[in-house]
Amino acid sequence: MLIRDIFARNLRTLSEARGSINHVCRQLGIHRQQFAVYLRGDRLPNKTTLARLSRYFNVPEDAFFIDPSIAAGVATAVDDPCVPIVERVRSLPPALAAGLYQTFFWAPVLGDDVVTALTVVKEQDGALGFRRLTATGERGDPTWSYVKGDHQGVVSERLGWIYFQASNRMDPHEPSLMAVKWAALSEPLLVGHAMVISHLGPMIANVVLSPYPQSMTLLAAIRRTRVFNRDDPKIALYRRFLSQPIVY
């Protein structure tokens, strides 16, 4: 399900719980035609409107982007075989701050394209969790469409490497792994490699994570997911890490 569709479904559910769509529009002061654009999943609201919706429905902004069908089916209990793994993750929390990270991927199959995603890092139940949204593929980009997704998992650290272990919440629910470490730069950058599933099978990609400023909103960060050309001056700092040879 696309991010816009998830937002639309959650907005409709919250609105219908308030009585009617027209009633919600009148109270919010949003024109019914504009509200219909959001309900159809044609467009996401700007950050001002998202904040207004969050206050009106009394839910956090990121709640609008959680797939309700998946959330309802997730078991809260942890199976016994997983307990030791979860305890090890909690025992050594990684040296990584919670927040939003712009994530850059490049692999030879992408040619001159560099794909970006949004990684949200957040503490959950004593462990550091994350969610990575690759929205560029959802907009129909043919180069990266086979690895689009909504990956969710845990963050751990061993021997100076920070690991992002996850599985895709979207079909076919494939696993993914990122292993990164802090670059020797004055600017905070995490650099390393990722394993993702492509139409050719498992694929290794170079990856760079750059933290967004604390003032960055979730919606603004989602809107920044896009495809860059490797020669774009905006990503000059990341190019040398992304363009390094990949050793299989």
C-alpha positions in Angstrom: 0.0 0.0 0.0 1.3 3.4 -0.9 2.0 6.0 1.8 -0.7 8.3 0.3 -3.2 5.4 0.5 -2.3 4.6 4.1 -2.8 8.3 5.0 -6.1 8.4 3.1 -7.4 5.3 4.9 -6.5 6.6 8.4 -7.9 10.0 7.7 -11.2 8.5 6.5 -11.4 6.2 9.6 -10.8 9.1 12.0 -13.2 11.4 10.1 -16.1 8.9 10.1 -15.6 8.4 13.9 -16.4 12.1 14.3 -19.8 11.7 12.5 -19.4 12.8 8.9 -16.8 14.1 6.5 -18.7 17.4 6.0 -18.8 17.9 9.8 -15.0 17.4 10.0 -14.4 19.8 7.1 -16.5 22.5 8.7 -14.7 22.2 12.1 -11.3 22.2 10.5 -12.1 25.0 8.0 -10.9 22.9 5.1 -12.9 23.0 1.8 -14.7 19.7 1.1 -13.0 19.4 -2.4 -9.6 19.8 -0.9 -10.3 17.2 1.8 -11.5 14.8 -0.9 -8.1 15.0 -2.5 -6.5 13.6 0.7 -9.2 11.0 1.1 -8.6 9.7 -2.5 -4.9 9.4 -1.8 -4.1 11.9 -4.6 -1.9 14.1 -2.4 -0.5 14.5 1.1 -1.3 17.7 3.1 1.4 20.3 3.8 3.0 20.4 7.2 0.7 23.1 8.5 -2.5 21.1 7.5 -1.0 17.9 8.9 -0.3 19.6 12.3 -3.9 20.9 12.3 -5.3 17.4 11.6 -3.1 16.0 14.3 -4.4 18.5 16.9 -8.0 18.0 15.8 -8.0 14.2 16.0 -5.7 14.2 19.0 -3.2 11.7 17.4 0.5 12.1 16.7 1.4 13.1 13.1 3.2 9.8 12.4 0.0 7.8 13.3 -1.4 8.9 9.9 1.3 6.9 8.1 0.9 3.6 9.9 -0.8 0.9 7.9 -3.9 -0.1 10.1 -4.2 -3.5 8.5 -0.7 -4.4 9.4 -0.8 -2.8 12.9 -3.9 -4.8 13.8 -2.3 -8.1 12.9 1.0 -7.6 14.7 1.3 -9.8 17.9 2.4 -7.9 21.0 4.0 -10.9 22.6 7.5 -12.0 21.7 7.9 -15.7 20.9 10.3 -17.6 23.2 13.0 -18.3 20.6 13.3 -14.5 20.0 13.7 -13.5 23.7 17.6 -13.9 23.8 18.0 -11.9 20.6 15.8 -9.1 21.9 17.7 -9.1 25.2 21.0 -8.8 23.5 19.8 -5.9 21.4 18.6 -4.1 24.6 21.8 -4.9 26.6 24.1 -2.9 24.3 22.2 0.1 22.8 23.9 1.6 19.8 25.5 5.0 19.8 22.9 6.5 17.6 20.4 9.3 18.4 16.7 8.9 17.7 15.5 11.1 14.8 15.1 11.3 11.1 17.8 10.3 8.7 18.1 10.8 4.9 19.3 7.5 3.5 21.2 7.3 0.2 21.6 4.0 -1.8 23.7 3.2 -4.9 24.5 0.0 -6.6 26.0 -0.7 -10.1 22.6 -1.8 -11.4 21.3 1.8 -10.8 23.9 3.3 -13.1 24.0 7.1 -12.5 21.0 7.1 -10.2 21.2 7.5 -6.4 18.0 6.6 -4.6 17.0 8.1 -1.2 14.8 6.9 1.5 13.7 8.2 4.9 14.9 6.3 8.0 13.0 7.1 11.3 14.9 5.9 14.4 13.0 5.7 17.7 13.3 4.1 21.1 10.7 1.4 21.6 10.3 -0.9 24.7 13.9 -0.4 25.8 15.4 -1.1 22.4 16.2 1.2 19.4 13.8 0.6 16.5 13.6 2.1 13.1 11.3 2.4 10.0 12.6 3.0 6.5 10.3 4.4 3.8 11.4 4.2 0.2 8.8 6.5 -1.3 10.6 7.0 -4.7 9.7 3.5 -5.8 6.1 4.2 -4.9 5.9 7.0 -7.4 6.6 4.6 -10.2 10.3 5.0 -10.7 11.1 1.9 -12.8 14.8 1.6 -11.7 14.1 1.1 -8.0 10.5 -0.1 -8.0 11.5 -3.7 -7.2 13.0 -2.7 -3.8 10.4 -0.1 -2.7 9.0 -0.7 0.7 8.4 0.1 4.3 11.0 -1.7 6.3 10.7 -1.9 10.0 13.2 -3.5 12.5 15.8 -3.0 15.2 19.1 -1.2 15.5 22.1 -2.9 17.2 25.9 -2.2 17.4 28.8 -4.6 17.5 32.6 -3.8 17.1 31.9 -0.3 15.9 29.4 -1.2 13.3 25.7 -0.2 13.6 23.2 -2.8 12.1 19.7 -2.1 10.9 17.9 -5.4 10.7 14.4 -5.3 9.3 11.7 -6.9 7.1 9.5 -5.2 4.6 5.9 -4.6 5.8 4.9 -4.7 2.2 4.7 -7.9 0.0 6.8 -10.0 -0.4 7.9 -9.1 3.2 11.6 -9.7 2.3 14.3 -9.1 4.9 17.0 -6.4 4.6 20.2 -5.5 6.4 22.3 -2.3 6.6 25.7 -2.3 8.3 27.2 1.2 8.7 29.8 3.1 10.8 30.6 6.7 11.5 32.7 8.3 8.8 36.0 10.1 9.7 34.5 13.5 9.0 33.6 16.6 10.9 30.0 16.2 9.7 28.1 13.2 11.2 27.7 10.6 8.5 27.0 6.9 8.7 28.5 4.9 5.7 28.5 1.3 4.8 26.6 -1.3 2.9 23.0 -2.7 2.6 21.6 -6.0 1.4 18.2 -5.7 -0.3 16.2 -8.0 -2.6 15.9 -7.1 -6.2 14.3 -8.8 -9.2 17.7 -10.5 -9.6 17.9 -11.7 -6.1 19.9 -10.4 -3.1 21.8 -7.2 -4.0 24.6 -5.3 -2.2 24.4 -1.5 -2.3 26.5 1.3 -0.8 24.6 3.3 1.7 25.0 6.7 3.5 22.8 8.0 6.3 22.8 11.7 7.0 20.8 13.0 10.1 18.2 15.6 9.4 18.1 18.7 11.7 15.8 18.3 14.7 13.5 20.9 13.2 12.7 18.7 10.2 9.1 17.4 10.3 8.2 13.9 9.3 6.1 15.0 6.3 8.9 17.3 5.0 11.4 14.4 5.2 9.0 12.1 3.3 8.7 14.7 0.6 12.5 14.8 0.2 12.8 11.1 -0.9 13.7 11.2 -4.5 16.3 10.0 -7.1 19.5 12.0 -7.6 22.0 11.9 -10.4 25.4 10.9 -9.1 26.9 14.1 -10.5 24.4 16.3 -8.7 26.3 18.8 -6.6 23.8 18.5 -3.8 25.2 15.0 -2.9 28.8 15.8 -3.6 29.7 15.0 0.0 28.2 11.5 -0.2 29.4 10.6 -3.7 32.8 9.2 -2.7 31.2 6.8 -0.2 28.5 5.8 -2.5 30.8 5.3 -5.5 33.3 3.0 -3.8 33.7 -0.5 -5.4 31.3 -3.1 -4.0 33.2 -6.3 -3.0 31.1 -9.5 -3.1 
